[in-house]
Amino acid sequence: MFGASVDTLNMYMEFSHGDLFKVWSLQGEQANVWLSASYSLQTYNPVRLWFEGVVGSSFFGDIAIDDVNLAFGPCPADVSIRNKNANCFWF
C-alpha cells in the first residue's frame, strides 16, 4: 500500500448464506515495503475470503496482495482470540 492516493484494503468473510462480514482492514499509505498480517478465522463452517482494494481520488497509489497462506492449528501468539487453547484457521 504505497502512494498518495491509497485508501483502504479490506478483507471480508462470506458464509454459505451469502452475507459478507468485514473482518480486517488497513487504511492509508504504508510505505514502499511488503508487510505481513494475520487473522484468526475461528470457524468450522465453509467460508470464502474476499479482498477489496479501495482507491483514493487519483491514480497515485498501489495496493498488492501476495503469498496468502491458510493454516489449521494453534493460532499464532500475536493473534487475539478468546480461547487461547483453541485451534483455528489463520493466514
MARGUZA-247214 format. One line per 2 residues: number of its first residue (from 1); their letters; for each residue x, y, z of N, C-alpha, C. Coordinates in nm, 3 decimals. Each point is the difference from the previous one (the first is absolute). Layout:
<atoms>
NUM> A> X Y Z X Y Z X Y Z | ...
</atoms>
This chain:
<atoms>
1> MF> 0.086 -0.116 0.000 -0.086 0.116 0.000 0.090 0.122 0.000 | 0.022 0.051 -0.120 0.096 0.107 -0.016 -0.054 0.106 -0.095
3> GA> 0.014 0.123 0.037 -0.039 0.111 -0.086 -0.095 0.096 0.068 | -0.006 0.119 -0.054 -0.078 0.108 0.060 -0.150 -0.025 -0.005
5> SV> -0.046 -0.085 -0.093 -0.144 -0.019 -0.017 -0.047 -0.140 0.038 | 0.073 -0.067 0.089 -0.044 -0.130 0.050 -0.106 0.023 0.106
7> DT> -0.107 -0.078 -0.005 -0.103 0.016 0.102 0.001 -0.119 0.097 | -0.068 -0.111 -0.036 -0.022 -0.107 0.097 0.010 -0.138 -0.065
9> LN> 0.054 -0.095 0.075 -0.003 -0.141 -0.036 -0.090 -0.069 0.102 | -0.105 -0.067 -0.048 -0.095 -0.068 0.088 0.000 -0.150 -0.029
11> MY> -0.028 -0.079 0.103 -0.023 -0.142 -0.017 -0.136 -0.033 0.059 | -0.079 -0.075 -0.078 -0.134 -0.041 0.042 -0.007 -0.152 0.003
13> ME> -0.085 -0.053 0.088 -0.035 -0.142 -0.001 -0.142 -0.012 -0.052 | -0.021 -0.097 -0.089 -0.134 -0.029 -0.051 -0.037 -0.141 0.041
15> FS> -0.109 -0.014 0.073 -0.049 -0.130 0.039 -0.096 -0.052 -0.107 | -0.046 -0.123 0.013 -0.081 -0.063 -0.104 -0.131 0.074 -0.028
17> HG> -0.050 0.077 0.094 -0.124 0.074 -0.024 0.023 0.129 -0.077 | 0.125 0.034 -0.033 0.029 0.111 -0.088 0.032 0.133 0.066
19> DL> -0.016 0.010 0.130 0.030 0.126 0.068 0.150 0.020 0.012 | 0.045 0.124 -0.027 0.141 0.036 0.015 0.020 0.073 0.131
21> FK> 0.108 -0.035 0.071 0.035 0.066 0.124 0.142 0.051 -0.010 | 0.020 0.129 0.020 0.135 0.055 -0.001 0.069 -0.044 0.129
23> VW> 0.114 -0.070 -0.015 0.069 -0.055 0.117 0.138 0.060 0.020 | 0.050 0.072 -0.100 0.134 0.058 0.010 0.009 0.118 -0.094
25> SL> 0.075 0.103 0.039 0.013 0.118 -0.084 0.131 0.072 0.033 | 0.061 0.059 -0.101 0.120 0.082 0.017 -0.017 0.121 -0.089
27> QG> 0.024 0.118 0.056 -0.028 0.123 -0.074 0.124 0.087 -0.012 | 0.012 0.065 -0.114 0.103 0.100 -0.022 0.131 -0.057 -0.052
29> EQ> 0.087 0.090 -0.036 0.132 -0.034 -0.055 0.085 -0.070 0.106 | 0.063 -0.112 -0.037 0.076 -0.082 0.095 0.148 -0.009 -0.035
31> AN> 0.050 0.085 -0.087 0.140 0.001 -0.046 0.020 -0.100 -0.112 | 0.112 0.006 -0.063 0.031 -0.083 -0.117 0.072 -0.127 0.044
33> VW> -0.065 -0.080 0.086 0.056 -0.125 0.051 -0.113 -0.104 0.007 | 0.038 -0.128 0.000 -0.096 -0.107 0.020 -0.025 -0.015 0.149
35> LS> -0.124 -0.010 0.041 -0.039 -0.019 0.139 -0.073 -0.133 0.013 | -0.004 -0.053 0.121 -0.078 -0.122 0.022 -0.111 0.030 0.099
37> AS> -0.104 -0.084 -0.006 -0.113 0.013 0.091 -0.053 -0.140 0.028 | -0.069 -0.015 0.111 -0.064 -0.127 0.030 -0.138 0.026 0.059
39> YS> -0.089 -0.096 -0.022 -0.136 0.010 0.052 -0.050 -0.140 0.028 | -0.057 -0.021 0.116 -0.055 -0.129 0.037 -0.143 -0.012 -0.052
41> LQ> -0.026 -0.101 -0.085 -0.135 -0.019 -0.053 -0.092 -0.064 0.103 | 0.049 -0.092 0.081 -0.074 -0.066 0.107 -0.139 -0.044 -0.043
43> TY> -0.008 -0.076 -0.106 -0.127 -0.053 -0.045 0.020 -0.141 -0.055 | -0.101 -0.082 0.016 0.002 -0.132 -0.059 -0.098 -0.008 -0.116
45> NP> -0.063 0.112 -0.032 -0.093 0.008 -0.112 0.076 0.043 -0.125 | -0.044 -0.045 -0.118 0.063 0.045 -0.124 -0.014 0.152 -0.016
47> VR> 0.107 0.063 -0.039 -0.002 0.145 -0.024 0.078 0.032 -0.126 | -0.029 0.115 -0.058 0.081 0.057 -0.107 0.062 0.127 0.056
49> LW> 0.122 0.026 -0.041 0.066 0.124 0.037 -0.002 0.094 -0.120 | -0.036 0.124 0.022 -0.003 0.103 -0.104 0.095 0.111 0.043
51> FE> 0.082 0.045 -0.093 0.088 0.113 0.023 -0.047 0.116 -0.086 | -0.004 0.119 0.059 -0.046 0.120 -0.071 0.105 0.109 0.016
53> GV> 0.048 0.051 -0.111 0.089 0.115 0.001 -0.078 0.123 -0.039 | -0.001 0.100 0.088 -0.076 0.123 -0.024 0.098 0.109 -0.042
55> VG> -0.027 0.063 -0.114 0.089 0.104 -0.051 -0.037 0.135 0.058 | 0.096 0.090 -0.007 -0.023 0.137 0.043 -0.049 0.085 -0.115
57> SS> 0.034 0.128 0.003 -0.054 0.095 -0.096 0.079 0.009 -0.131 | 0.113 -0.070 -0.010 0.078 0.003 -0.123 0.065 -0.137 -0.023
59> FF> 0.086 -0.009 -0.101 0.066 -0.127 -0.032 0.138 -0.012 0.064 | 0.035 0.087 0.093 0.131 -0.003 0.065 -0.002 -0.090 0.123
61> GD> -0.008 -0.130 -0.020 0.001 -0.094 0.111 -0.010 -0.143 -0.049 | 0.061 -0.091 0.075 -0.001 -0.142 -0.033 -0.035 -0.081 0.124
63> IA> -0.083 -0.103 -0.020 -0.031 -0.098 0.104 0.026 -0.137 -0.059 | 0.078 -0.083 0.068 0.030 -0.134 -0.050 -0.015 -0.102 0.112
65> ID> -0.044 -0.121 -0.037 -0.009 -0.113 0.092 0.082 -0.112 -0.060 | 0.082 -0.065 0.082 0.084 -0.108 -0.048 0.015 -0.103 0.111
67> DV> 0.012 -0.125 -0.038 0.036 -0.108 0.093 -0.101 -0.016 0.113 | -0.125 -0.027 -0.032 -0.103 -0.026 0.100 0.010 -0.146 0.042
69> NL> 0.011 -0.025 0.128 0.009 -0.135 0.056 -0.119 -0.024 0.091 | -0.060 -0.118 -0.008 -0.100 -0.043 0.096 0.056 -0.121 0.072
71> AF> -0.010 0.000 0.132 0.055 -0.110 0.079 -0.099 -0.036 0.110 | -0.001 -0.125 0.039 -0.082 -0.044 0.113 0.092 -0.040 0.112
73> GP> -0.030 0.046 0.118 0.080 -0.036 0.116 -0.007 0.108 0.104 | 0.089 -0.006 0.098 0.001 0.103 0.103 0.020 0.138 -0.063
75> CP> -0.073 0.096 0.047 0.013 0.135 -0.053 0.135 0.058 0.038 | 0.057 0.083 -0.087 0.126 0.066 0.034 -0.016 0.085 0.126
77> AD> 0.107 0.020 0.071 -0.003 0.072 0.127 -0.051 0.143 -0.017 | 0.023 0.061 -0.116 -0.041 0.140 -0.018 -0.145 0.017 -0.044
79> VS> -0.077 -0.111 -0.007 -0.141 0.008 -0.039 -0.084 -0.001 0.126 | -0.088 0.098 0.012 -0.086 0.010 0.117 -0.120 -0.092 -0.016
81> IR> -0.014 -0.097 0.090 -0.115 -0.092 -0.003 -0.056 -0.015 0.141 | -0.125 -0.042 0.008 -0.065 -0.016 0.131 0.056 -0.121 0.075
83> NK> 0.013 -0.112 -0.069 0.046 -0.124 0.063 0.144 -0.026 -0.044 | 0.094 0.024 0.087 0.142 -0.013 -0.035 0.041 -0.143 -0.034
85> NA> -0.082 -0.100 0.036 0.032 -0.140 -0.032 -0.069 -0.049 -0.126 | -0.072 0.089 -0.068 -0.078 -0.041 -0.118 0.089 -0.018 -0.122
87> NC> -0.042 -0.089 -0.087 0.058 -0.009 -0.134 -0.079 0.090 -0.092 | 0.063 0.049 -0.103 -0.071 0.088 -0.091 0.070 0.001 -0.135
89> FW> -0.073 0.046 -0.102 0.061 0.030 -0.128 0.058 0.141 0.011 | 0.113 0.021 -0.057 0.060 0.135 0.001 0.081 0.019 -0.124
91> F> 0.025 0.126 -0.033 0.084 0.030 -0.115 0.095 0.110 0.039
</atoms>
